[in-house]
């Protein structure tokens, strides 16, 4: 396995083992040759409990069940060892989401241990409604202790109260925007997650403008995937081609600040192909080494879109993370069958989900996006040096 990893692209700082520095952007990527992420990424959802009841939530429940504290802290130790050995200091991310991470009673202990280890980056995905002095001070202290290796991903689903609150509830927009302004003052890196659908796609230009005002470092525009609580919103799912076209218009006409915000998007990935000769792979990073998604009961997947399917790698209660790493090649082959499936520019987990559930309209929409770009790609005969990505960006 290649250990001299370089994050390639116009907005990603060079990232070599032993010299990793905090970066404002993050692109989940890995080489096809190695079948491994450049930066290892463990996503832990220790609970599905949340203070909000968002209409589009992809989770199956909001149960208060909590992964035991001792298991979560053991995962920190195991991930630190694996990431340090295979990717070097700060070559791995320990990512806590939920549910809502700030309802997890031992989150502070995870943060404190990460500061002690000085080996992993911290990422949190939050709805941005926990705004107490205690919460903000914990983020400031952790960011200082990890020398800037903290990224807070905040869910903001529109540039106006009307669009955001249509999904997340009355009064939530101003609270979340206030949280983002607090992060800006603390100089804590912030990324935005925005789920796009037919009701907010028209706000993309205004959203980018707001992101700049809030000092956000990156926007992850995510397609609505109708599952979990969000299954009832299937009628709001916009065609994948329409979403990309809207984002492509902003990327093409935008300044460097806009392009930086859209790092990791399909527009950025295709730009790298054209301008930097970095070919995009025929597959996403699902089942690549260094990528885990762990649920409250300890089940381990390689993509949140695969939750509720039979594509689990196992359970952390019975198998170590290193043991689970060894199972990834088998899952990789399962996800890529039948022979000939080309997942260039699309999420394998999303495709498999639609196939399992018989959601043919959604599947055809996803396939239309793949077909639109496949014939334009420069990488059809260059798999040996191609780069695979997480194109759903649902992290």
C-alpha positions in Angstrom: 0.0 0.0 0.0 1.3 3.4 -0.9 2.0 5.4 2.2 3.3 8.7 0.7 -0.2 10.3 0.3 -0.7 13.6 -1.5 -4.1 15.3 -1.5 -4.2 16.5 -5.1 -6.2 19.4 -6.3 -6.4 23.2 -6.5 -7.9 23.7 -3.1 -6.3 20.8 -1.1 -3.0 21.5 0.5 -0.3 18.8 0.0 -0.6 16.3 2.8 2.4 14.0 3.3 2.9 11.6 6.2 4.7 13.4 9.1 3.9 16.9 7.8 0.1 17.0 7.7 -1.2 20.5 8.3 -4.8 21.6 8.9 -6.7 22.2 5.6 -9.8 24.3 5.1 -11.3 21.9 2.6 -11.9 18.2 2.7 -12.4 15.8 -0.2 -13.0 12.2 0.6 -10.9 10.4 -2.0 -8.7 7.4 -2.6 -6.7 5.8 -5.3 -8.1 3.0 -7.3 -4.8 1.2 -7.2 -4.7 1.1 -3.4 -8.4 0.8 -2.7 -7.8 3.0 0.3 -8.7 6.5 1.4 -5.9 9.1 1.3 -7.1 10.3 4.7 -8.8 7.6 6.8 -12.3 8.4 8.0 -14.2 6.7 10.8 -17.8 8.0 11.2 -19.4 7.2 14.5 -23.1 7.7 15.2 -23.2 6.8 18.9 -26.9 7.5 19.1 -29.9 8.4 16.9 -31.3 10.7 19.6 -31.8 14.2 18.5 -33.5 17.4 19.7 -35.0 18.0 16.3 -37.4 16.0 14.1 -36.3 16.9 10.6 -38.7 15.8 7.9 -35.9 14.6 5.6 -33.9 12.6 8.2 -32.5 9.4 6.6 -32.3 7.6 10.0 -34.8 4.9 10.8 -35.6 6.2 14.3 -34.7 8.7 17.0 -34.1 6.1 19.7 -32.1 7.2 22.7 -30.0 4.0 22.6 -26.4 4.9 23.1 -23.2 3.0 22.2 -21.5 2.3 25.5 -18.8 4.9 26.5 -16.1 2.3 26.9 -16.7 1.0 23.4 -16.6 4.5 21.9 -13.3 5.3 23.7 -11.8 2.0 22.6 -12.6 2.9 19.0 -10.7 6.1 19.5 -7.6 4.1 20.5 -8.0 1.5 17.8 -8.5 4.1 15.1 -5.5 6.2 16.3 -3.3 3.1 16.0 -4.5 2.1 12.6 -4.5 5.6 11.1 -1.1 6.5 12.6 0.5 3.3 11.3 -1.0 3.5 7.8 -1.4 7.3 7.3 0.8 9.0 9.8 0.0 11.7 12.4 -3.3 13.4 11.7 -3.8 11.1 8.7 -7.2 9.9 10.1 -10.5 11.5 11.0 -12.6 10.6 14.0 -16.0 11.9 13.0 -18.9 12.0 15.5 -22.5 12.6 14.3 -25.8 11.1 15.2 -28.6 11.9 15.8 -27.0 14.9 17.3 -23.5 14.6 18.7 -24.0 17.2 21.4 -26.6 15.0 23.2 -23.9 12.3 23.6 -22.9 12.5 27.3 -19.3 11.3 26.8 -18.5 13.5 23.7 -16.2 15.7 26.0 -14.2 12.6 26.9 -13.7 11.7 23.2 -12.5 15.2 22.5 -10.2 15.2 25.5 -8.7 11.9 24.5 -8.1 13.1 20.9 -6.2 16.0 22.3 -4.1 13.7 24.5 -3.3 11.4 21.5 -2.3 14.1 19.0 -2.9 11.7 16.2 -6.4 12.1 14.7 -8.5 15.0 13.3 -11.9 15.6 14.8 -15.0 16.2 12.7 -18.5 16.8 14.1 -21.8 16.9 12.2 -24.4 18.9 14.1 -27.7 20.7 13.5 -26.1 23.8 15.0 -28.7 24.3 17.7 -26.5 23.7 20.8 -25.1 27.1 21.3 -24.3 27.3 25.0 -21.1 28.8 26.3 -20.0 25.4 27.5 -20.4 23.9 24.0 -18.6 26.7 22.3 -15.8 26.7 24.8 -15.3 22.9 24.4 -14.9 23.4 20.6 -12.5 26.3 21.1 -10.3 24.3 23.5 -10.3 21.2 21.4 -9.5 23.1 18.3 -6.6 24.7 20.1 -5.5 21.4 21.5 -5.5 19.8 18.1 -3.8 22.7 16.5 -6.7 23.5 14.1 -7.5 19.9 13.2 -11.2 20.3 14.1 -14.0 20.7 11.5 -17.6 21.3 12.5 -20.1 20.3 9.7 -23.3 22.2 10.2 -26.6 21.3 8.6 -28.3 24.3 7.0 -30.9 23.4 4.4 -31.6 26.8 2.8 -30.5 30.4 2.6 -33.7 31.6 4.2 -35.8 30.7 7.3 -38.6 29.5 5.0 -36.7 26.8 3.3 -34.5 25.7 6.2 -37.5 25.6 8.7 -39.7 23.8 6.2 -37.6 20.7 7.0 -36.2 21.4 10.4 -38.9 23.3 12.3 -39.9 26.9 13.2 -37.3 29.2 14.7 -34.3 27.0 13.8 -32.7 29.1 11.1 -31.6 32.0 13.3 -30.2 29.6 15.9 -28.1 27.7 13.4 -26.8 30.9 11.7 -25.9 32.2 15.2 -24.0 29.0 15.9 -22.1 29.4 12.6 -21.2 33.0 13.4 -19.9 31.9 16.8 -17.6 29.3 15.1 -16.4 32.1 12.8 -15.4 34.2 15.8 -13.6 31.2 17.4 -11.8 30.5 14.1 -13.1 26.9 14.1 -13.4 25.5 10.6 -17.0 25.1 9.5 -18.5 23.2 6.6 -22.1 23.3 5.6 -24.3 20.4 4.7 -27.3 21.3 2.5 -29.8 18.7 1.3 -31.1 19.8 -2.1 -34.6 19.2 -3.3 -37.2 20.8 -5.5 -38.1 23.3 -2.8 -34.7 24.9 -2.3 -32.6 24.3 -5.5 -33.5 27.8 -6.6 -31.6 29.2 -3.6 -28.2 27.8 -4.5 -26.8 31.3 -5.5 -28.1 32.9 -2.3 -26.8 30.0 -0.3 -23.3 30.4 -1.6 -23.4 34.1 -0.8 -24.6 33.3 2.8 -21.8 30.7 3.2 -19.2 33.3 2.3 -20.8 35.8 4.8 -20.7 33.1 7.5 -17.0 32.3 6.9 -17.8 28.7 5.9 -14.9 26.8 4.4 -16.9 24.4 2.3 -20.4 23.5 1.2 -21.5 19.9 0.8 -24.6 20.0 -1.4 -26.3 16.6 -0.9 -29.1 15.1 -3.0 -32.3 14.2 -1.0 -32.2 10.4 -0.5 -35.7 9.3 0.4 -35.2 6.8 3.2 -35.9 6.6 6.9 -38.1 9.5 8.0 -37.4 11.1 4.6 -39.1 8.4 2.7 -42.3 10.4 2.8 -40.6 13.2 0.9 -39.9 11.2 -2.3 -42.0 13.7 -4.3 -39.5 16.4 -3.4 -36.5 14.5 -4.8 -35.1 16.5 -7.7 -33.6 14.9 -10.8 -29.9 14.3 -10.2 -29.0 15.9 -13.6 -31.0 19.1 -12.6 -29.1 19.4 -9.3 -25.8 19.1 -11.0 -26.6 21.5 -13.7 -27.6 24.1 -11.2 -24.4 23.6 -9.3 -22.3 23.6 -12.5 -23.6 27.0 -13.5 -22.5 28.4 -10.1 -19.1 26.7 -10.4 -18.5 28.0 -13.9 -19.5 31.5 -13.2 -18.1 31.7 -9.7 -15.0 33.3 -8.4 -12.2 31.4 -6.7 -14.0 31.7 -3.4 -17.0 30.0 -4.9 -14.9 27.2 -6.4 -13.2 26.7 -3.0 -16.5 26.3 -1.3 -17.5 23.7 -3.9 -14.4 21.6 -3.4 -15.3 17.9 -3.7 -18.4 18.5 -5.8 -18.8 16.8 -9.1 -18.0 20.1 -10.8 -14.7 20.2 -8.9 -13.9 16.6 -9.7 -14.5 17.1 -13.4 -12.5 20.3 -13.3 -9.6 18.3 -11.9 -9.9 15.8 -14.8 -9.8 18.6 -17.4 -7.3 21.0 -15.9 -5.0 18.8 -13.8 -5.2 15.5 -15.6 -6.5 13.7 -12.5 -8.8 11.0 -13.8 -12.0 10.1 -11.9 -12.5 6.4 -11.2 -15.3 4.1 -12.4 -16.3 3.7 -8.8 -16.9 5.6 -5.5 -14.9 4.9 -2.3 -17.4 2.5 -0.8 -15.6 -0.4 0.9 -12.2 1.3 0.5 -9.8 0.7 3.3 -10.0 3.5 5.9 -13.8 4.1 5.7 -16.2 3.0 8.3 -19.7 4.1 9.5 -20.7 2.8 12.9 -24.2 2.8 14.3 -25.5 3.0 17.9 -25.8 -0.8 18.2 -22.2 -1.2 16.9 -23.0 -2.3 13.4 -20.4 -1.3 10.9 -21.1 -0.1 7.3 -19.0 1.6 4.7 -21.6 4.1 3.6 -24.6 5.7 5.5 -26.8 5.0 2.4 -26.3 1.3 3.1 -27.9 1.4 6.6 -30.7 -1.1 6.9 -29.3 -3.4 4.2 -27.4 -6.7 4.6 -24.1 -5.0 3.6 -22.8 -4.7 7.2 -19.1 -5.6 7.8 -19.8 -6.8 11.3 -20.1 -5.3 14.8 -17.5 -3.5 17.0 -18.8 -5.4 20.0 -17.4 -8.6 18.6 -14.7 -7.6 16.1 -11.8 -5.1 16.3 -11.5 -2.3 13.7 -8.4 -4.1 12.3 -10.4 -7.2 11.9 -13.2 -5.3 10.1 -10.6 -3.7 7.8 -9.7 -7.2 6.6 -13.3 -7.8 5.6 -13.4 -4.8 3.3 -12.2 -6.5 0.1 -15.0 -9.0 0.2 -17.6 -6.3 0.6 -15.9 -4.3 -2.2 -16.5 -7.2 -4.6 -20.2 -7.6 -3.4 -21.0 -4.0 -4.0 -19.5 -4.0 -7.5 -21.5 -7.0 -8.7 -23.0 -7.6 -11.2 -20.1 -7.4 -13.6 -20.0 -4.3 -15.7 -21.7 -1.9 -13.4 -20.1 1.5 -13.8 -20.5 3.9 -10.9 -18.5 6.7 -12.3 -19.7 10.0 -10.7 -22.4 8.3 -8.6 -22.8 6.9 -5.1 -22.6 3.1 -5.0 -24.5 3.0 -1.7 -27.3 5.1 -3.2 -27.5 2.9 -6.2 -27.7 -0.3 -4.1 -30.3 1.2 -1.9 -32.6 2.0 -4.8 -32.0 -1.5 -6.3 -32.9 -3.2 -3.0 -36.0 -1.1 -2.4 -37.2 -1.1 -6.0 -37.1 2.7 -6.2 -36.9 2.7 -10.0 -37.6 6.4 -10.6 -34.8 7.4 -8.2 -32.5 4.8 -9.8 -33.1 6.0 -13.3 -32.5 9.6 -12.2 -29.1 8.5 -10.7 -28.2 6.5 -13.8 -29.1 9.5 -16.0 -26.4 11.5 -14.2 -23.8 8.8 -14.7 -24.6 8.4 -18.4 -24.4 12.2 -18.9 -20.8 12.3 -17.7 -19.4 8.9 -18.5 -18.8 9.7 -22.2 -17.1 13.0 -21.3 -14.7 11.5 -18.9 -11.0 11.3 -19.7 -10.4 8.3 -17.4 -12.0 5.4 -19.2 -8.7 3.8 -19.9 -6.7 5.2 -17.0 -8.0 3.2 -14.0 -4.4 2.6 -12.8 -3.9 6.2 -11.7 -7.6 7.2 -11.3 -9.0 8.8 -8.1 -12.2 7.6 -6.5 -14.4 9.9 -4.5 -17.4 10.0 -2.2 -19.7 11.8 -4.5 -22.8 11.8 -2.2 -20.8 13.6 0.5 -23.2 12.4 3.1 -20.7 12.5 6.0 
